[in-house]
Amino acid sequence: GPPSSVKNPAELRHVARFLAKRGVNLVRIHGAVFTQNGEPDPAKVQHVIDIVEAMKLEGIYTHASIYFPLWFRPKANLSWLPGYDGKKHPFAALMFNPEFQAHYRNWWDALLTTPGARSGKKLIDEPALMGAEIQNEDSFFFWTFSEQNIPEPQLEILESLFTDWVIRKHGSLEKAYVKWNQLKV
């Protein structure tokens, strides 16, 4: 994709022309649109909009990827991500923490519904935005999903969700243990 350091609209147009002349018809923007406090960053949002608009003028589609766990180290005071200390990344938390999911949706909302500074157009209405990457290198099966990487308050959220599911499926934990041949963890 285009270098994220290119901020000037004229330079972005130059990069877009350069890519188009070489047959590029799709770029991926892979970068955070949020602050380290987990709030949307208006400058980063606008930069993505600027890139999409510049690429579109040269016939290039854009694919947006706005979250990767290594870009975020939740501070200790974030009420919606308890257990973090500013050093750990929130591996897998996006898949089970409803408050984190709400912040994540807020990032997408900011990106997709903010009018562009130059065009006034929202990316949600922009066909040149070809796609939105929901998940990047994070899952319950990825090597990063481990007790060492996930703080206890986050594991408690996940364990509670699993317990609730087991009770809904089997009627009670005791019935689940019977069904599972008394297997307990």
C-alpha positions in Angstrom: 0.0 0.0 0.0 1.0 3.6 0.0 3.5 4.7 2.5 1.7 5.9 5.7 4.3 8.7 6.0 2.9 10.4 2.9 0.4 13.0 4.3 0.4 15.8 1.7 -2.5 15.4 -0.8 -0.3 16.3 -3.8 2.2 13.6 -2.7 -0.6 11.1 -2.2 -1.7 11.8 -5.8 1.9 11.3 -7.0 2.1 8.0 -5.2 -1.3 6.9 -6.6 -0.2 7.8 -10.2 3.1 6.0 -9.7 1.2 2.8 -8.5 -1.5 3.1 -11.3 1.2 3.4 -14.0 2.6 0.1 -12.8 -0.8 -1.7 -12.9 -1.7 -1.6 -9.3 -5.5 -1.6 -8.9 -5.8 -2.4 -5.1 -3.9 -1.1 -2.1 -4.2 -2.2 1.5 -4.1 0.4 4.3 -2.9 -1.4 7.3 -2.8 1.0 10.3 -4.5 2.0 13.5 -7.1 4.7 13.6 -7.2 4.9 17.4 -5.2 6.4 20.2 -3.4 4.4 22.9 -6.5 5.3 25.1 -8.6 3.4 22.6 -10.4 6.4 21.2 -10.7 7.2 17.5 -7.9 9.4 16.3 -9.4 12.0 14.0 -6.1 12.7 12.2 -5.5 9.0 11.5 -9.1 8.7 10.3 -8.7 11.7 7.9 -5.4 10.3 6.6 -7.1 7.0 5.6 -9.9 9.0 3.9 -7.3 11.0 2.1 -5.5 7.9 0.9 -8.8 6.3 -0.4 -9.7 9.5 -2.2 -6.2 9.8 -3.8 -6.2 6.2 -4.9 -9.7 6.5 -6.4 -8.6 9.3 -8.6 -6.1 7.0 -10.2 -8.6 4.0 -10.5 -7.2 2.2 -7.5 -9.4 0.5 -4.9 -8.5 0.4 -1.2 -8.8 -2.3 1.4 -8.8 -1.1 5.1 -7.2 -2.9 8.0 -7.4 -0.8 11.2 -6.6 -3.2 14.0 -3.8 -5.5 14.9 -3.2 -6.5 18.5 0.5 -5.5 18.4 -0.5 -1.9 17.7 -2.3 -1.6 21.1 -1.0 -1.8 24.6 -4.0 -0.9 26.8 -3.1 1.3 29.7 -3.9 0.3 33.3 -6.7 2.8 33.6 -8.9 1.5 30.8 -12.1 0.4 32.5 -13.2 -1.6 29.4 -9.9 -3.6 29.3 -9.2 -4.5 32.9 -6.0 -6.3 33.7 -3.7 -4.6 31.3 -0.7 -2.6 32.4 0.5 -0.7 29.3 2.9 -3.5 28.4 0.7 -6.4 27.2 -1.2 -6.5 23.9 -4.9 -7.5 24.0 -4.5 -10.8 22.2 -7.9 -12.5 21.5 -9.8 -9.9 23.7 -11.6 -8.5 20.7 -13.3 -11.9 20.3 -14.9 -12.1 23.7 -14.8 -8.8 25.5 -18.0 -7.0 24.7 -16.8 -3.6 25.9 -13.7 -3.9 23.7 -15.9 -4.9 20.8 -18.0 -1.7 21.3 -14.8 0.4 21.1 -13.7 -1.5 18.0 -17.0 -0.8 16.4 -16.6 2.9 17.3 -13.3 2.9 15.4 -15.0 1.6 12.3 -17.9 4.0 12.8 -15.5 6.9 13.0 -13.6 5.7 9.8 -16.7 5.0 7.8 -19.0 7.9 8.7 -16.6 10.8 9.0 -16.9 13.1 6.0 -13.7 13.7 4.1 -12.1 17.1 4.7 -11.8 17.7 1.0 -14.7 15.8 -0.6 -17.2 15.8 2.3 -17.9 12.1 1.3 -18.1 9.3 3.8 -16.2 6.1 3.2 -19.3 4.1 3.9 -20.7 5.5 0.7 -17.5 5.1 -1.3 -17.3 2.2 -3.7 -13.5 2.7 -4.0 -13.2 1.3 -0.5 -13.2 -2.3 -1.6 -13.1 -4.0 1.7 -12.7 -3.9 5.5 -10.5 -6.4 7.2 -12.2 -7.5 10.5 -9.6 -9.8 12.0 -5.8 -9.7 11.5 -3.5 -12.5 12.9 -5.4 -13.1 16.1 -7.6 -16.0 17.2 -8.1 -18.6 19.9 -5.9 -20.9 17.8 -3.1 -18.4 17.2 0.1 -18.9 19.3 -0.6 -15.6 21.2 -3.7 -17.0 22.9 -2.2 -18.2 26.2 -2.5 -17.6 29.9 0.8 -15.7 29.9 -0.5 -13.2 27.3 -4.0 -12.7 28.6 -4.6 -11.0 32.0 -6.7 -12.7 34.6 -9.7 -10.3 34.4 -9.9 -11.0 30.7 -9.7 -14.8 31.2 -12.5 -14.4 33.7 -14.7 -12.8 31.0 -14.0 -15.6 28.6 -14.5 -18.3 31.2 -17.8 -16.7 32.3 -19.0 -16.7 28.7 -18.0 -20.4 28.3 -19.8 -21.3 31.6 -22.9 -19.5 30.4 -22.8 -21.4 27.1 -22.4 -24.7 28.9 -25.3 -24.1 31.2 -27.5 -23.0 28.2 -26.5 -26.1 26.3 -26.7 -28.7 29.1 -29.0 -27.1 31.7 -26.3 -27.0 34.4 -22.6 -27.5 35.0 -23.4 -30.8 36.8 -25.3 -32.1 33.8 -22.4 -31.1 31.5 -20.0 -33.0 33.7 -22.2 -36.1 33.4 -22.4 -35.6 29.6 -18.6 -35.2 29.5 -18.0 -38.4 31.5 -17.1 -36.4 34.7 -14.3 -34.6 32.9 -13.5 -31.5 34.8 -10.8 -29.0 34.2 
